[in-house]
Amino acid sequence: MTSPGQGGQWPQQGGEGQQGGQEYPQQYPPTAQQYYPHTGEQQQQYGQQYAPQTGPQYAQQGQYQQQYSQEQQYPQEQYYAQQQGTGGYPVQPGGPGGPAGPGAPKSRKGLILGLVIALVVAVGGGVTWFALSQSSSGGAETPTLAAQNLANTIGSGDVVGLLSTLAPAEASLFTDPIEEVATELKRLEIVRQEADPQALSGMEIKTEGLVFDESQSQQVNDHLTITKLTAGKITVTADFAKIPLTKEFLDAALSSDDVPTGPETETIDIAEEVRKNKGEPVRIATVKVDDAWYPSLLYTIADYALLEEKTAWPAQGIAANGAASSNDAVKELLQAALDADIQRVIELLPPDEMGALQDAGPAILEAAGREKPSGAKVLKLETESSSVGGGTRATLTALEMQGPDGEDFKLSKDADCYSMTMEGRTERICASELADLIESESDSSMPPAVRQALTSLGTGILKQGVGVITTEVSGKHYVSPIRTLSEQGMTVLRSLQPGDIKALLELAD
């Protein structure tokens, strides 16, 4: 049995991409921004993208994820930006250097709206995958057939169905939280109650004559092969009207003139894109799991990041090495981060979900260089465990640390109250006190609805606590970064009440 990311010795394969001095083109394959029809100024306002990004196109997300981070938006975006290398990403409309121009004012309202629409689209994609996965073939016999399965699924016209072809652990990252996300979006009156989660994509993809050149396939090791797409056409039709947002949400988010009207279509000629890319085909990574091959989104991202840095896949990865318990996994990862021990951080990631980082681990260590440890020590870390879809939620209840100069820091949770001690001074805040605190600290011009939204958010976070998601693989426990960031997003959704989104949109306008 083989699965990606287990580490160990692999023979260095010949062929393309394996010679250290080889020159690689510094350009990614056609990206989602190219595939999806643009809507000009409207699309810039909606956070640049209202259609989901799929397949290798995810590699471009670093650009707009960074913009979200600059606006202090959803913390979930930070992870993807960190995983995708540097440079070489197409510039997003309205982003740095885009048509809006450097220094152009950013619309916070547009960012909030774009995030909400992305969530709605993700729900539709995930639930449709869940339905399709019940009859999934369970992978393919060869890497090329795995990539062709992906292409055939896309070509059927059901764009979200392509998740059924991904490696099982990877696909579950998108599908495990879907049911709860759908419930929360309806509760918050963002999508209509009667909306069918299996019909939320708002996008259709058709393929024609896709060709994979099997002679160019690059075998990296016994469980990773890079396939090459060289020809064919992809036609994308996006229709904003098919996303069943509620009238109340649309009225708060958009003026009638801003709502896109009718579908928009764009066709991409793969052969033409290959010519533009100096003859480099579109690369799709495939992985072997339990004797079957699957296309992999995360390995494809890692492959292009290495390609951009002109670095070959390492001959030997970093073997996964989990902790004895969920609590230990969180504690050990925190200490490793404080120690700047990147190798230990990579070891503590789930091998089934994050095998791409473990296979690329030595290259990551070389690129990172030698970082100076912080000198801080984790003296005590306690969590409270609860089951969630796909893993365990480790909610922080106590943390004691010592700084590099011997200073102490303590944090503890008691019901919905948190206490923090630093330099001999203790501060305590409870969910029941938060409304009064926000009232006293807020500007007098702040609308009551906005104060209530902030109160809902703060109170909900205090009650739920700070949660880290861990998973168990072969008796060892690992910290799942993607699931943790998804849980942070869910913590925000659970905290808000109907009407809070409208209030926040009005504040950002």
C-alpha positions in Angstrom: 0.0 0.0 0.0 1.3 3.5 -0.8 0.1 6.9 0.0 1.6 10.3 -0.7 3.7 12.0 1.8 5.1 9.0 3.7 8.7 10.0 3.2 11.5 7.5 2.8 14.0 6.9 0.0 12.9 7.2 -3.6 15.0 6.7 -6.7 15.8 9.9 -8.5 13.9 9.7 -11.8 15.2 10.9 -15.1 13.2 12.9 -17.4 11.9 16.4 -17.4 12.1 18.4 -14.2 14.6 16.2 -12.4 17.9 17.9 -13.3 18.8 20.6 -10.9 20.2 22.9 -13.5 17.3 22.7 -15.9 15.6 25.9 -16.9 11.9 26.0 -16.2 9.5 28.5 -17.8 8.4 31.0 -15.2 4.7 31.0 -15.9 1.8 29.0 -14.6 -0.7 27.3 -16.8 -3.9 29.1 -17.8 -5.5 30.2 -14.5 -9.0 30.6 -13.2 -8.8 34.3 -13.9 -8.2 33.5 -17.5 -10.8 30.7 -17.7 -13.7 32.5 -16.1 -15.4 35.4 -18.0 -14.6 38.8 -16.6 -17.3 41.3 -15.6 -15.2 44.4 -15.7 -15.7 46.8 -12.9 -18.5 44.7 -11.5 -16.2 41.7 -10.9 -13.6 43.9 -9.2 -16.3 45.0 -6.8 -17.3 41.5 -6.1 -13.8 40.6 -4.8 -12.6 39.8 -8.4 -14.1 36.4 -8.6 -17.6 35.0 -8.2 -17.0 31.6 -9.8 -15.2 28.9 -7.9 -11.6 28.0 -8.7 -10.9 24.4 -9.5 -8.1 22.1 -10.5 -4.7 23.6 -11.2 -6.1 27.1 -11.4 -6.0 27.3 -7.6 -2.4 28.2 -7.9 -3.3 31.8 -8.6 -5.1 32.4 -5.4 -2.0 33.9 -3.7 -2.7 37.3 -5.3 -6.2 38.0 -4.0 -5.6 36.1 -0.7 -2.9 38.7 0.0 -5.3 41.5 -0.7 -7.8 40.0 1.8 -5.0 39.8 4.4 -4.2 43.5 3.8 -7.8 44.4 4.4 -7.7 42.3 7.6 -10.4 40.0 6.3 -10.9 36.3 6.7 -7.9 34.7 8.3 -8.5 31.5 6.3 -6.8 33.0 3.2 -3.4 33.2 4.8 -2.7 29.5 4.5 -3.1 29.3 0.7 -0.9 32.3 0.1 1.9 30.7 2.2 1.8 27.4 0.2 2.0 28.7 -3.3 5.6 30.0 -3.7 6.5 33.4 -4.9 6.1 35.4 -8.1 4.8 34.3 -11.4 1.1 34.6 -10.7 -1.1 36.4 -13.1 -2.2 39.8 -11.9 -5.8 40.0 -10.8 -8.0 42.8 -12.2 -8.3 45.4 -9.6 -5.3 44.0 -7.7 -1.8 45.4 -7.5 -0.8 46.4 -11.0 -4.2 45.5 -12.4 -6.5 47.7 -14.4 -7.5 49.6 -11.3 -3.9 50.7 -11.0 -1.6 50.8 -8.0 -3.0 52.7 -5.1 -6.6 52.5 -6.2 -9.0 52.5 -3.3 -10.2 49.1 -2.2 -13.8 48.3 -1.5 -14.3 46.6 1.8 -17.9 46.0 0.9 -16.7 44.2 -2.3 -14.4 42.0 -0.3 -17.1 41.0 2.1 -19.5 40.3 -0.8 -16.8 38.3 -2.7 -16.2 36.2 0.4 -19.8 35.4 0.9 -20.3 34.4 -2.7 -17.2 32.2 -2.6 -18.7 30.4 0.4 -22.0 29.9 -1.4 -20.3 28.5 -4.4 -18.2 26.2 -2.2 -21.3 24.8 -0.6 -22.8 23.9 -3.9 -19.6 22.3 -5.1 -19.0 20.2 -2.0 -22.5 18.9 -1.7 -22.7 17.9 -5.3 -19.4 16.1 -4.9 -20.8 14.2 -1.9 -23.7 13.0 -4.0 -21.4 12.0 -6.9 -18.8 10.4 -4.7 -21.3 7.7 -3.7 -20.8 6.2 -7.1 -17.1 7.2 -7.6 -14.9 4.7 -9.4 -12.3 5.0 -6.7 -9.4 6.2 -8.9 -7.8 5.0 -12.1 -5.2 2.4 -13.0 -2.6 4.8 -14.4 -1.7 8.5 -13.9 -2.8 9.4 -17.4 -6.2 7.8 -16.9 -6.6 9.7 -13.6 -6.0 13.0 -15.4 -8.4 11.9 -18.2 -11.1 11.1 -15.6 -10.7 14.7 -14.4 -11.0 16.1 -17.9 -14.0 13.8 -18.7 -15.8 14.9 -15.6 -15.3 18.5 -16.4 -16.4 17.9 -19.9 -19.7 16.5 -18.8 -20.7 20.0 -17.9 -20.8 19.5 -14.1 -17.9 21.6 -12.9 -18.3 20.7 -9.3 -18.3 17.0 -10.1 -14.6 17.1 -10.7 -14.0 16.8 -7.0 -15.1 13.2 -7.2 -11.9 12.5 -9.1 -9.5 13.9 -6.5 -7.6 11.9 -3.9 -10.0 10.9 -1.2 -8.4 12.7 1.7 -8.0 15.8 -0.3 -11.5 15.8 -1.5 -12.8 15.4 2.0 -11.2 18.7 3.0 -13.8 20.4 0.8 -16.8 18.1 1.6 -16.6 17.4 5.4 -17.8 20.9 6.5 -20.3 21.4 3.7 -23.5 20.4 5.5 -22.8 22.8 8.4 -21.8 25.6 6.0 -25.0 25.3 4.1 -27.1 25.3 7.3 -25.3 28.5 8.6 -25.7 30.4 5.3 -29.4 29.7 5.3 -29.7 30.7 8.9 -28.0 33.9 8.2 -30.4 34.6 5.4 -27.6 34.8 2.8 -29.0 32.0 0.6 -32.6 31.2 0.1 -34.2 28.5 2.3 -35.5 26.6 -0.6 -32.1 26.6 -2.4 -30.8 23.3 -3.5 -27.1 23.0 -2.4 -26.4 20.8 -5.3 -27.2 23.6 -7.8 -25.2 26.5 -6.5 -22.2 26.6 -8.7 -23.3 29.3 -11.2 -20.7 27.9 -13.7 -20.5 25.3 -16.4 -17.4 24.0 -18.1 -17.3 22.1 -21.4 -14.2 20.5 -22.8 -13.3 19.5 -26.4 -10.5 17.3 -27.6 -8.3 17.4 -24.5 -5.0 15.6 -25.2 -2.6 14.3 -22.6 0.9 13.5 -23.9 1.8 10.3 -22.0 5.3 10.4 -23.4 6.0 13.6 -21.5 4.7 12.3 -18.1 7.2 12.9 -15.4 7.5 10.1 -12.7 8.7 11.8 -9.6 8.6 8.8 -7.3 6.5 5.7 -6.7 3.4 7.6 -5.8 3.7 10.9 -7.7 3.5 11.4 -11.5 3.1 14.7 -13.3 0.9 14.4 -16.4 1.0 16.9 -19.3 -2.0 18.5 -21.0 -1.0 19.7 -24.5 -4.1 20.4 -26.5 -7.9 20.9 -26.6 -10.3 23.6 -25.7 -12.1 24.6 -22.5 -15.3 26.7 -22.6 -16.5 28.3 -19.4 -19.9 29.8 -18.9 -20.5 31.8 -15.7 -24.0 32.9 -14.6 -24.3 35.0 -11.4 -28.1 34.7 -11.5 -27.9 31.0 -10.7 -26.5 31.6 -7.3 -29.6 31.7 -5.0 -28.7 34.6 -2.8 -31.6 36.1 -0.9 -33.1 39.4 -2.0 -32.4 41.0 1.4 -28.7 40.1 1.0 -28.5 41.4 -2.6 -30.3 44.6 -1.7 -27.8 45.3 1.1 -24.8 44.3 -1.0 -25.5 45.7 -4.4 -27.4 48.4 -6.3 -29.6 47.2 -9.1 -27.2 48.5 -11.6 -24.3 46.4 -10.2 -26.0 43.0 -10.5 -24.5 41.1 -13.5 -27.1 40.2 -16.1 -27.0 37.1 -18.1 -24.3 34.4 -18.5 -20.9 35.2 -19.9 -18.7 32.7 -21.8 -15.1 32.3 -22.6 -13.1 29.6 -24.5 -9.5 28.8 -23.8 -7.3 27.0 -26.5 -4.9 24.9 -24.5 -2.5 24.5 -27.5 -2.3 28.3 -27.8 -1.6 28.7 -24.1 1.1 26.1 -24.4 2.7 28.1 -27.2 2.6 31.2 -25.1 4.2 29.3 -22.3 7.3 28.4 -24.4 6.0 25.0 -25.2 5.5 23.9 -21.5 2.3 21.9 -21.2 -0.3 22.3 -18.5 0.9 20.2 -15.6 -1.5 18.1 -13.5 -0.1 16.1 -10.6 -1.5 12.7 -9.9 -0.9 10.6 -6.7 -1.2 6.9 -5.9 -3.4 5.9 -3.0 -4.2 2.3 -2.2 -3.1 1.1 -5.7 -5.3 3.7 -7.5 -4.3 7.0 -9.1 -6.0 10.4 -8.5 -5.4 13.9 -9.7 -4.3 16.1 -6.8 -5.0 19.8 -6.4 -2.4 20.3 -3.6 0.4 18.4 -5.3 -0.3 20.4 -8.5 0.1 23.6 -6.5 3.3 22.3 -5.0 4.6 21.2 -8.4 4.1 24.7 -9.8 5.7 26.3 -6.8 8.8 24.2 -7.3 8.8 24.8 -11.0 8.7 28.6 -10.4 11.7 28.3 -8.1 13.5 26.1 -10.7 13.7 23.4 -8.1 13.3 19.6 -8.7 11.1 17.5 -6.5 13.4 16.1 -3.8 14.6 12.5 -4.0 13.7 12.0 -0.4 10.8 13.6 1.5 10.2 14.4 5.1 8.4 11.4 6.8 5.3 12.2 8.7 5.7 11.8 12.5 2.6 12.6 14.5 2.1 13.0 18.2 0.6 10.7 20.8 -2.6 12.7 21.2 -4.6 15.6 19.8 -3.4 17.8 22.6 0.2 16.8 22.1 0.0 17.5 18.4 -1.1 21.1 19.0 1.5 21.7 21.8 4.3 20.2 19.7 3.4 22.2 16.6 3.3 25.5 18.6 6.7 24.8 20.1 8.2 23.8 16.8 6.9 27.1 15.3 8.4 29.1 18.2 11.7 27.2 17.7 11.6 27.9 13.9 11.8 24.1 13.4 10.2 23.9 10.0 11.0 20.3 9.6 9.1 19.4 12.8 6.1 21.5 11.7 6.0 19.6 8.4 6.3 16.2 10.3 3.2 17.2 12.3 1.0 17.7 9.2 -1.4 14.9 8.2 0.3 12.7 5.6 -2.9 12.0 3.7 -4.0 15.6 3.4 -0.6 17.4 3.3 1.6 14.8 1.7 2.6 17.4 -0.9 4.4 19.5 1.7 6.1 16.4 3.1 7.3 15.3 -0.3 8.5 18.8 -1.1 9.8 19.2 2.5 13.6 19.3 1.8 13.1 22.0 -0.9 11.0 24.0 1.5 13.7 23.8 4.2 16.4 24.9 1.8 14.3 27.8 0.6 13.5 28.9 4.1 17.1 28.9 5.3 18.0 29.0 8.9 15.6 31.0 11.0 16.5 32.1 14.5 14.4 30.5 17.3 12.2 32.9 19.3 13.5 31.5 22.6 10.0 31.2 23.9 8.9 27.9 25.6 5.5 26.3 26.0 5.3 25.2 29.6 1.7 24.1 29.5 -1.0 23.6 26.9 -4.4 22.0 27.5 -7.3 21.6 25.2 -10.8 20.2 25.3 -11.6 17.7 22.6 -14.8 17.4 20.6 -15.6 15.5 17.4 -16.2 17.5 14.2 -16.5 16.4 10.6 -13.2 14.9 9.5 -11.4 15.2 12.8 -11.2 16.5 16.3 -11.6 20.0 17.5 -9.0 20.8 20.2 -10.3 23.9 22.0 -7.7 25.8 23.9 -8.5 25.9 27.6 -5.1 26.7 29.2 -1.7 28.0 27.9 1.4 28.9 29.9 4.5 30.2 28.1 7.8 31.7 29.1 9.4 34.3 26.9 13.1 34.5 25.9 13.9 36.8 28.9 12.0 34.7 31.4 8.8 36.6 31.3 5.6 34.6 31.9 2.4 34.5 29.9 -0.8 32.7 30.9 -4.1 32.3 29.2 -7.0 30.2 30.5 -10.7 29.6 29.5 -13.4 29.1 32.0 -16.8 28.5 30.4 -17.3 31.6 28.2 -14.6 33.7 30.0 -10.9 34.1 29.1 -8.3 35.3 31.6 -4.8 36.5 30.5 -1.9 37.2 32.7 1.2 39.0 31.6 3.9 40.9 33.6 2.0 40.1 36.8 -1.3 41.7 35.6 -4.4 39.7 34.9 -7.3 40.7 32.6 -10.5 38.8 32.4 -13.3 39.1 29.8 -16.6 37.1 29.6 -19.1 36.9 26.8 -21.7 38.5 29.0 -19.5 41.6 29.5 -18.6 42.0 25.9 -21.7 44.1 24.9 -21.0 46.7 27.6 -17.3 46.8 26.6 -18.1 47.4 23.0 -20.7 50.0 23.9 -18.2 51.9 26.0 -15.3 51.6 23.6 -17.2 52.3 20.3 -17.4 55.6 18.6 -20.7 57.4 19.2 -21.3 57.5 15.4 -21.3 53.7 15.2 -24.8 52.5 14.2 -26.5 50.3 16.8 -26.8 47.4 14.3 -23.1 47.4 13.8 -22.4 47.3 17.5 -24.8 44.4 17.8 -23.0 42.6 14.9 -19.6 43.1 16.7 -21.2 41.9 19.9 -22.5 38.8 18.2 -19.1 38.1 16.7 -17.1 38.6 19.9 -19.6 36.8 22.1 -19.8 33.8 19.8 -16.0 33.5 19.5 -15.6 33.7 23.3 -18.3 31.0 23.8 -16.8 28.6 21.2 -13.2 29.2 22.1 -10.1 29.0 19.9 -10.2 25.6 18.1 -7.5 23.7 16.2 -8.5 20.7 14.1 -6.4 17.5 14.4 -6.7 14.2 12.6 -5.6 10.7 13.3 -3.7 8.6 10.8 -2.3 5.2 11.7 -2.6 5.9 15.4 -0.7 9.2 15.3 -2.3 12.7 15.7 -1.6 15.6 13.3 -2.6 19.2 13.0 -4.7 19.9 9.9 -4.0 23.5 8.7 -6.8 23.6 6.1 -9.4 22.1 8.4 -8.3 24.5 11.2 -8.8 27.5 8.9 -12.1 26.2 7.8 -13.1 25.8 11.4 -12.1 29.4 12.1 -14.5 30.4 9.3 -17.2 28.3 10.7 -16.6 29.9 14.2 -17.3 33.3 12.6 -20.5 32.1 10.8 -21.9 30.4 14.0 -21.3 33.6 15.9 -23.2 35.9 13.6 -27.0 36.5 13.7 -29.4 37.2 10.8 -29.0 40.9 10.0 -25.4 41.1 11.1 -24.0 40.6 7.6 -26.3 43.5 6.3 -25.0 45.7 9.1 -21.4 45.0 8.3 -22.0 45.6 4.6 -23.5 48.9 5.4 -20.6 49.9 7.6 -18.1 48.9 4.8 -20.0 50.9 2.2 
